[in-house]
C-alpha cells in the first residue's frame, strides 16, 4: 500500500479500511489500459485512469470524503463538513480533463482533437458523456465543452490537485502526455474511420471511438472500486483465464457428432452447419446467414463463431437476440453443450445471459456492483441491451462497450432491428468491424436490406460473397414446408370466427398456433378459445416471466411430442427462434417478415406432407401504439396483391427471398425518414435526429455561428448527453419487476429482501432474471399508484410485485386478478 494512503484517500470500506488515491488511480489506469489495448490504445487508457480522479486531491474533496466516512469528527476536527449536503456538489472530474486538454491542445490540430476526446471521457465519468455543443433550447448552440475546460480553478481545484499529485504518478502522466504513440495510436483509428466513411457517418464513428475510450475508463473505475469495497465480489477476469476456444469447439463437435437424424430436414441442417464451419476461416468482416426458419441457425452460427474466434484469437462471442424468449431457449441449448455438468476445468461461467434491467440507470454503489459487464466467453443479450450499450444514457450501458471489440457478434433474427435505429446501428456495426477488429453475422430467414439504405446516412457494406450459404434460393426451395393461405376478407374476422378456425385446425391437424399482434388480443382470444376447447388451450405473452413462459412452452412441447391436441394463443414472441412444430398456424395479418417467421413454427421438421399458415385480418385491432406493425401490414398487403396477380415473379413462394426483398423495398422506402432516429420538438425543444446530434450536430453548429459569426472551435460537436437521454431502443422505456411466480419466485423475492451481502445479491439477481417482467412506464405508474410494487430493500430501486397482480394464465396484470387465477405453485 502507498505510504500516502492516510493522507489522500479514494474510498473507505464500511469496515474502515482506506484505499489510497494513488492505489486507485494506478489500479484504474492498469485495467483501462488493458481494455483499451484491444484497439492499440493502451496509453490513452492508462492516462485516463491516472487522471480521472485528480480532483480528489483537493482539501475540499478530502474533507468531504473523510467526513462522510466518519474519519473526521464534527466536534474535534476543523475540516469536518456536512457530507450529506455536499454529495455530488464537489467537482473532482474537471481537473484531470483540464490537464489533458491544456497539454495536448499545445500539440497541434491532432493534439487538440485527442485532447478533446480524452477530456470528454474524464469530465464525464460520473454522468455519462457530456454535450460538446448544447442542444438544450435555453442554451441552444452553446459551447459547453469549452466552458467546462475554462471552469475556474477555485471550483475545479486544478492547481491545488496538480501540486499535491503523487510525484511518481505525475511524472508518469507527463511522460504519457508527450509520448508520440499516444497521438499516433488514436490517429491510426481516425484514419481507419476516414478511409471507410465520410460526412455524418465518419463523425458518428469518431463519437463511438470516444465512447469506446469512455467505456474502458468507466468499467475500470467501477471494477477497481468494487474490488476494494468488496474484495470477494471481484469478478474481473482477463480473457486468458477463460476456458479456451478449442475446448469449447471439441464440446460442440462432440454434441453434433452424437445427433441422430430424426427428421427429413436433418440432412439439410447438417449441410448448413458444414458451410458455417468452412466459412469460419474467412477474414473478419460482416457476414449474412440467410437460412429459412427451422434450418438450425443456432448451432450452425455457434460453429462459425467458435471456429472464427480461435482462428483470429478473438475475446468473446456475443449473441444479440430480439426477444428474451429466444434467449431462454437458445442459451439453455448452448449452455448444455458448452457447460457440461462434469466439467472441472472451466474458470466459472461460460455462457452468460443478460436481458433484464432490474436496476434503473440512477444507481447506488450496490447496484453498480450488480450491473453486468459482459465478463464471460459467450454472452446472450437482447437488441435493446446492445443498443443501450452503444447509445444509451449514463454509464451503466456504456461501461460494456469495450467488450464489443475483438468479438464475434451474432445477430439472431436481425430483421427485428427497430427501423428508427437503422442508420445508427449500421454506422456502429461498421465501426466495430472496421476499427475494432470484430466480426458480425446477420442471421435471419428474412434478410433486411441494410446495405441498400441511404449510404450518406449509413448503410452496411455488404457484398454477395459474404453470404455464408452458397445458394440461398435453392436452400429456400429445399426447405419449403408450408403453404401460406391468404384468408383476408372484407370487414375482417371477428374474434369468435378466429376462435372457431383455431379450434377446428387444432382438431384437424392435432395442434394449432395462433399469433396475434397485441397482448390484449391474446388474452381475449384465449378466453374465447378456452370456452370452446377448454383443457388444451395455452396462453403465451411477455407479461409472463421467463420461468413462466418456459413452463408453458415445456407443456406445449410435451403435448406436441406425444401427439396430444394443443392450441396455443401467443403474441409475436413465439415467432422468432422458438423451436416448436405445430400442424397448423393462424396468423393475424402482419409484416411479411413476421408471417415468414410464423410459418417457421409450422411443419418445422417437414414430418408432415404439408403445413398450412392461415393469414386472417382481424375486424377490430388497435395498432395506434404499434406503427411498425401497422406499416408492415400495409406493405405486406401490397406484396400479397402483386403475388396474386403474378406468382411467377416471386418463384411461387409468398415468403421466399424475392417476396421478402420486395416487401423490404416497400417498407424501407416508406420508413426512410424514420431511420435516423428522429426526435420531436416536444421532447427536445426543436425537431432533430439522433444521427445528427451524434455526428455533425448541424443545427446546434448553425445556431453557434449565428451568435458568434464563426464556426465552433471544436473538433467534436456532438450533443452526447442530450442524444443519450433522448435515445430509446424501444418506443417506451421499461423497468424490470421481479414477480412471485411459483414457490421459487416467492422464495427468491424473500431472499432478496433479506440479503445484505452484495455478493449474495449478485447471485440472486442473476436468478431473478428468470422471474422478471419488463413493464412500460405507464404500467409501472399504475402499479405504483395501487401499491402493487415494492423495493426489495430500502436504498435500492429493485422492484418486486404483489402476488395479487400475477395471474397463472396471463402473468403480470395491472389490476388484481381473481384469486382462482393466481394459484401458481
N, C-alpha and C positions, 0 to 999 in steps of 0.2 A: 504493500500500500504506500502511496505517496506520503512523504514526510509532512506535506501541507494539508493532509486530509482534514485536520481540525480547524484549519484557517478558512479554506474555501470549500464549501460542500455543495454537492449537486442534489443529493437525495438523502433522506433519513428513513430507515426502516421503522416499522411500528415498534420493534424491539429496542430501537435506539442506536443501532449501528449506522455509521455515516459512510456515504460514498463520496470520495473527494471529487471535486470538479475536474481535476486533471485526469483521474482514472476514467471518469465518464466520457470526457472528450476523446481520450485515447481509444476507449472501447468502441464508441460510436464511429470514430474515424476508421478503425480497422474493419468493422462489419460493413460500413458503407463502401469502403474501398474494394472489399471482396465482391460485393454485389455489383458495383459499377465496372468491375474488371470484365464482366461479360461483354461490354461494349468497348473495352480497352480504355476505360475512363477512370481507372483506379485512383489516379492523382486527384481528379476532381472530387471523387467520393471521399477520399481522405480529408481533403481541405474542407469540405462541407461539414464533416463530422467534427473536426478540430475547432471550427469557428461557430458552430450553430448556437452554442450556449455561452458565447463570450461575455454577454451582458450580465451573466450571473456573478461575475467578479465584483460587481458594484456593491458598495456598502448598503445601499438601499435594498437590493435583492437579497443579500446575505442576511440582513436584519429580518426581512420578511420570512425567509425560509427557516431561520433558526427560531423565530418566534412561533411560527406555525408548528414546528417540531417539538416545541417545549424546551429548547436549549437555552432560551433567554427567558428570564423571569420578569414579570411585569413590575414587581416591587424592587428588584435589585439591579436590573440592567438598564442602562440609559438608552441602549439601542433597541429595546423592545418596542414592537409596533403591533397594532391590531391587525393580525394577519387575515382574519376573515374579511375585513372590509377592504383589504388590498388585493385580494385574489384576482388575478388576471389583469391588474392595473399597472404593474411594474414591467416595463419593456425590457426583455432580455434577449430578443431576437434581432433587433435592428443593428446593434453594434457590429456583430460579425458580418452582416450584409454590407454595412458601410465600409468596412476594411476591404472586403473583396472588390466592391465597386470602385473604391478610391484607387486602389493599387493597380487593378487590371485595366481600368479605363485609361491609364497612362501609357498603355502598350498598344496604341493604335486602334484602328477600327475593329480588328478581330478581338483584341483585348477588351475593348468596350463591350462587344457583344457577349463574350464569355463572362465578363464581369456582371452584366445584367442577368444572364441565365443563372449564375451561381448565387447572386444576391437575392434573386426571387425565391430560390429554394430556402435559404436561411431565414429570410424575413417571414416566410410563410409557414414555418414548420409546426406552428400550433394552430393554424387557422385554415389551412388549405391555400393553394396558390392564389395570391392576391392579384387584383387588376393592375395592368400597366396603365392603360387609359380607362377612365371611368365610363361605364355605360349607364350609370345612375342618372335619372332625369334631372335631378337637382345639381349635379356636378358633371353633366354630360361633356365628355371630351377632355376632362381634366387629367393632367399627367400625374397620376397617383404614385407611380414608381419614383420619379424624380423627387417628388415631395417627401416620400419616405426616406430616400437617401439623404435629403437635406435636413432631416429631423435634428433639432438642436441637441447639443451634447448633454445638457442638463436632463434631458429626457431619455436619450439613447445610452448615456453613460459610456460613450466610446473611449474618450481619452483615459478616464479612470480605469476602465476594464482592461484596456490595452497595456497600461502601465503596470497593472497587477498580474497580468497574464504570466503563467509559469514560463520561465526563461527558456527552458528546453523546448516547450511547445511553441513558443513564439518564434524561436529560431527555425523550427520545422515548418511553421506556416510561411515564414519569409522565404525559405528555400523553395517551397511549393509554388509560391506566387510568381517566382521568376523562372521556374523550371520550364524549359522550352516545350516539353512534352505535354504540359498542362493545356496550352493553347492548341498545339498541333493535333492532339488526340481529338479534341472537340471539333477542330476544323475539319478533320477527316470525316466525321459524321455529318457535318454541314455540307461538305462536298458530295457525300453519298446522297443526301436528300436532294441537293441541287441537280445532280446528274440525272435523277429519275423523275423529278417533279418540278413544276413551275407554279407561279402565282399563288393563289389561295391554298392550293394543295401543299406546296412546299412550306408555306407559312404555318399551316396547321401542324405539319410534321415537325417543324422546329419547336413548336409548343409542346409536342409529345416528347421530344428529346428532353426538354426542361422537366416535364412530368416524370420521365424515367429517373433523372437525377434526384428529383424531389422524392420519389419512391424509395430510392436507395437510402437517403437520409432519414426519412420517416420510419422506415422499417428498422433501421439500425438503432435509432433513438429509442423506439419502443422496446426492441429486444434487449438492449443493454439495461434500460431502466427496469424492465420486468425481471431480468436475470438477477439484478441486485436486490430488488424489493422482495422477490420470491424465488430464491435460487433453485428450489426444486421444480419450479414451474417453467424453467428454461427448456424450450422445445426447439431451439435453433440447431440445425444440423447441417454442416457442409454437405454438398451433394455427394462427395466421396464416401460418406457414411451410409448412403442408401444401398440397398441390395442392388447388385449390378444388373445391367440390362440383359446380359447373356443368360443369367439365371432365370429372369422373367420370360425370356424367349423360350427357353427349354420347357418351362411350365406350360406356356401356351401351346407349343408344338406337341407336347405330351397329351394335352387335352384334345387337340384337333385330331391327332392320330387315333385316339380312343373313341371318336364319334362313329357310331354305326349308322349307315344310311337307313333312314326310315321312310322318307318321302320321295316322290318322283322328282322334286325340285332340288334334292340334296346334291346331285352331281353338278348342277349349275352353280350352286353355292360354293362348292369346292373350287370350281374354276375361278370364281370371283376372288376368293381368298388367295389363290395362287398368283393371280395377276397383281394383287396388292403386295405380295411378298416380292415378286420380281421387280416391282416399281420402287421398292424401298431403297435401292442403291442409287436412285437418281439424285441429282443435285437438290439442294434446298430450294424451296420456291412455293408457289401457290398451286395446288392441285385440286381437281374436281373428281369426285367419286359418284358417278351418276348410275345408280342401281335401283331398279324397281323395289317397292316395299316387299319385304319378305326375302330379300336377296342375301341376307346375312351380313349387313354392313357393320354391325357391332364388332364381331370378331375379325372380319376382314380388315377393317380400318385399324384395329389394335395390332394386327400382324404387321401392317405397314409401319405404324408408329413405332413399335418396339425395335424393328429392324432398322428403320431410318435413324432412330435415336442412337443405336450402337454404332451405325456407320459413320455418323457425324459428331459423335461424342456430345450429345445434347443432354440438357439438365433434367428435363421433365416432360411429361405428356399431359396436356390439358384438354379434356373433353368439354366442349361448350354445347349445352343442350337446352332446348326451348322450355321444356316443362319439367317440373320436379318429378312427375310420374315416370318419365323416361329414366331420370337419374336413379330412382328407386330400383327399377328393374335392371338397367344396364350395369350399374355399379355393383349390384349383387352378383350378376353373372361374372363380371371381370374379377371381383374380389374372390369369388370362389375358385377362380383359376390361378390368380397371382398370389393369393394368400392362403395356401393350404394349411389345414389345421395342425399338421405335424411339423410345420416349418420352424426350425430352430436357428436359422442363420440370418433372417432379415432383421434389420435395425428398425423396429417399430412399424408403424402403419405404412403400407404401400399404396393403398387406394384410399383417397380422402374425398368425402362428399362435402360440398359447401354450397348450399342453395337457399338458406333461410336467413333473413335479417331479424334475429331475435333482439339485437341491441341497436337502438337508433343512433344516428350519427353523433349526437351530443353525448359523449361518453365520459364516465368517471374512470379512474385508474383500473378498477376491477374489469370493466367492460373492454378496456384496451387490451388487457391480458387475454380476454376471452375471444378477441377477434381473430379469425383465421387469417394466416398469411401464406397459405398455399405451400407449406413446407412438407412436401411429400413427392414421391416419384410420379404418381399418377393422380391427377385431380379431376373430379367430376363437378362441374359447376353449371350455372344457368347463364343464358344470354344476358339476363338482367344484371347478374353479378359481373360478368365480363365487361359490359358497357359501363357499369358503375366504376370499375377499376380504371378505365380509360378516361372517363368524362365526369364522374360524379363529384359531389361537393365534399369538402372537409378532407380528412386524412385517412379515414378507415379503408376506403376502397383503394385510394392512391398508393398506399403502402405495398400493395400486392403487385403493382405494375411491373417492377423489375423481374418478377418471376416469369413474365411473358417472353423474356429474351432467351435465345438459345433453347427454344422449346418446340415440340411438335404440338400444334394446336388443331384439334379435330372439331369441326363444327358439324354436329349431327342435326339434320333437318334444317339446313341453312335457310330454307325458304321462309322460316318463321322470323327472320330478322325484321324488326319494326321498320316500316318503309321510311319513316321520318329520319332514321339513323343511317340510311344507305351511304351517303357521302362521307359522314364522319367515320363510319365503320370501314369503308373502302380505304380511306386515307390512312387510318390507323393500322389496318392489316398490312397494307403495302409497306408502311414504315417498319412494322415488326419483322417482315420478311427481308426487306432491302437493307435495313440498317441494324437490326438486332439479331440477325442470323437465325431466325425461326423459320419453320415450315408450317404451312396451313393446308388443311384438307377440307374441302367443302362437300359434305355428304348430303345427298337427297335423291329422291325419285323425281323431284320436280325442280330442276336447277333454275334458280332465278337469274336474270340477265345482268349480273353485277358488273360485267365487263362492257356493257352496252349502254350505260347511262352517261350523262354529261361528263366527259373527261376533264373539262376545265374545273369542275367542282369535285371530281374524284370518281374514277372508275378503276376497277381492278384490271391489272394487265394479265388477262387470261389468254392462253393460246391453246389451240385444239390438241396439241401434243401433250398437254398437261392433264388430260383426262386419263385416269388410271385404267379405265376399261377400253379395250381396243375397238369394240364395235357396239356402241350403245344401242343403236336401232335394232340390231339383231338380238341383243340381250332383252330388250323390252318385248320383242316378239316371242322369244323363248319363254318368258315369264308371264305372258298374258294368261290370266287365270279367271277373269271375271268379265261379264258384260255389264256396262252401265246403261240403265234404263231411265230415259227421261220421262218422268211421270208428272211433270208440271201440268197444271190445268188452270183455266180461267177462274179467278176468285180464290184459288188456293185450297189447301187441305185444312179442315178443322181438326182439332186435337183428337176427337173421337174417331175420325176417319184414319188418322195416323195410328192410333192405338189399335184399331181393328186390323190394319195392314200388318202391324208389328206382331200381333198375336198370331195371325194367320201364317206369317212367314216363319215364326218360331216353331209352329206346329208342323209345317210342311218341310222345313229344312233342319229341324231339330233345334236350331239356335238362330237367334237374330240379334243384331246390334243396331240400335237407333242412336244416331249422333245429332244433337241439336246445337244451336248457337249460343244459348244463354242458360244460366243456372236455373232461372225461373221456369223456363220451358222444360228443363229436365225434371224438375220437381213435379210440375203439373202433369206431364205426360206419364211419369212414373206412377202417380196416383191413379190415373185412368187405366193404365195397363194392369196395375195391381188389382183393380176391381174386376178386370176381365180374366186375368190369368193367375193371380194370387201367388202361389208359393215359389215360383221360379223367376220372379222379376227382381232385378238388382239395379241399384242406382249408383252412379259414379259422378263426382264433380270435385273441383278444387276446394270446395267448402269442407271436404273431408281431409283429415290429416294424412300424411303418407302411410302411417301404420294402418289406418282405417282403410285406405284405398288398397293397400297390399292384401288385407284380409278379404276385401270384396273381390279383388282380382284372383286371389287364390281359390275362392269359391267358384268363380266363373271358369277358371282353367280346369278345375276339378270336374265340373259338370260337362264341360266340352270334351275332356278326355274320356269320360265314362259314357258319352253319348246321351247324357240326360238333357231334357229340354231346358233351355235357358234363354231369357230375354233381358238384355242389358240396355238401360237408358243412360246415356252419358253425354257430357259436354265434349268439346273437341280435344280434351286432354288425352283421350284414348287413341286418337287417330295418328299419332306420330310416335313410332318406336315401341309401342306396347305389343308384345308378342302374344296375340290371341288369334284364333282361327274360327270365325263364325261361318255358318252356312249361308247366311243372308245378311245384308246391311241395308238399312234405310237411312238416308242422309238428308237432313234439311238442306235446301239449296244454299250453296256457299261458293267461295272461290274455287277455281278448278284445281289448284294445288291441294286444297283441303279435301276435295272429292277424291282425288287420286290417293291421298293418304288414307282416307276412309276405306277405299277399295282394298287397301293393303291388309285390312283386318278380315277380309272375306276370302275363303278358299286359299288361305295363306300358303299351305303346303302343297297345293294342287292335288289334294287327295280326292276331291270330288270332280265329276265330269265338267261342271261349270258352276261358278258362283254368280250371284246377281246383286247388283247395287241399285237400289231404287232411289231416285232423286225426286223429292217432293218439295213443293213450295207452300209453306205454312200460310194460312189465311190471315193470321194475326201474329206479328212479330215486331217487337220494338228494338231496333238496332241503332237508336239515336246516339248511344254511347259507344258504339262499335263501328266507326266509319270504315275501318279496314275491311270488315266483313261485308258491309253494305256495298262498297265499291267493288269488292271481289265478286259479289253476286252479279252485279251489272255486267262485268266483263266476261264472266263465265257464261251468262245467258247469251251474250253476243257470239261466243265461240260455239255454243250449242246450236244456235240458229245456223251458223255457217257450216257446221258439220252436217246438219240435216240436209242442207242444200247440195253439199258435195263431199261425201265421206272420203272419197279417194284422196283428196288433198291432205288429209290427216292420216293416211295409211290405214283408214278404217279403225282407228283407235282413238276414242274420245279422251283418253287420259295418257296418250303416248307422247313422245318427245315433241312432235310437231304441234300438237294441240296445246301442250303446255307452253311452248315457245310463243305461240300466237297469243295465248292468254296473257303472258307476261309483257309482251309488246304493248298490248292494250292497257294493261294495269299500270305498268311503269310510266307510260306516256301520260296517262291521266293523273298520276301522282308525282310527276316530275318536279312540281313546285313545292312538294312536301318533303323532298329528300334531303334538304339542307337543314332540317330541324327548325322550322320557323318558330319564332317567339312573338307573341302578340303584344300590342301596346298595353293591354290590360295587365299583363304580367311584368313588363319591363319599363313601361313609360313611352316606348316607341316601338314600332314594328321592326323586327330584325330577325336574324337567324343565328343559331349556334355555330354554324360553319363560319359565318362572318366574324362573330365575336372571338372565335378561337383561331382566326387567321389574320387577315388584313385589318379587321375592325374598321372598315372604311367609313362608316357613319360617324363613329367617335373621332376618327382622324380628321374628317372634314369639319367637324364641329370645332376641333382644336385649331385648325387653320383659320376658321372664321374669326376666332377670338385673338389669336396670336399673329396671324398673317404669315405664318410659315409652318412647315410640317413638324410633327412631334419629333423631338431629338432622341428617338428611341429606336433600337433595332427591333425589339418586340413590342407590339402594341396591343396584344390580346387583353380582353377582359376575362381573365381566367375564372375569377371567383363568381362574377355575375353569370357567366355561362354555366358554371358547375351547379350553381343554385337553381338555375332555370332548367337544367337538364333532368329529364325523367325518362328512363329507359322504357317505361310503360306509361300510359296516359295518366295514371294517378299513383302516387307513392303508396307503398304498402308497409304494414308493420306486422311482424310475426307475433302470434299469440299462441302460447302453449295450451293445449286442450286436454281435458281429462278423459281421453279415450281408453277404456278398459282399465283393468287393475294397474297395468304398467304405467299408463299415462297419469293416473291418480297418484300412484306411489312416486313417480318422477317429480311431480309438482310438489309433493310433500317433502321430498329430499332437497329440492332446490330451495324451498322456503326455509329449511333447517340448516342448509350448508353455509358455513362461513369461510372455509378454506377455498381459496381461488382454484387450486389445482383440482379439487373435487368438483367445483362448479364447472370448470372447463370440460371435464369428462361428462358431467351431467348434461351440459348444453349440447355436446355432440349427440348424445342420445336424444335430446329434446327436439332435434331437427325432424325426427320421425313423428313427433306429436305436435307439430306446429302448422297452423293455418295462417296464411298471409291475408290480411284484411285491408281494404281501402280506407282512406282517411274518414270518409263519411260514415262508413260502417263502424269504425272504431269509435267515432264520436257518439254514435247511438249506444254502443255497448258501454262506454264510459258514463253516459248520462243515466243508464239503467243500473250502474254499479255492477256490471257483469264481468268486468276485467279488473285484476288486481296485480300489483307488483309482487314478485316472488320474495323480495326483501326490501326494506326501507333503504333508500340510497341507490337503488338500481332502477332501470326502466324496462326490465324484462317482465313481460306480462303473462298472466295465466287466466283462463276462462272459468267462470262459474259453471258447474256441471249442468245447471238447468238450461243452459244455452247450447248444449251439444246433443244432437239427435243421432240415434243409432242408424237412421236411414239416410239423413241428409248432411250430417256433420254440423259445423258451426252455423247457428241461426241468430238472427238479430232479435227475435222475440223468444221468450221462454217456450220450450217445447212441451208437448203433452207428456206427463210423467211416464206413460207407457212407451213413448218413443225414445226415451233416453235410458232404457235399461241396457247398458253396454257392459258386458263383462268379458 
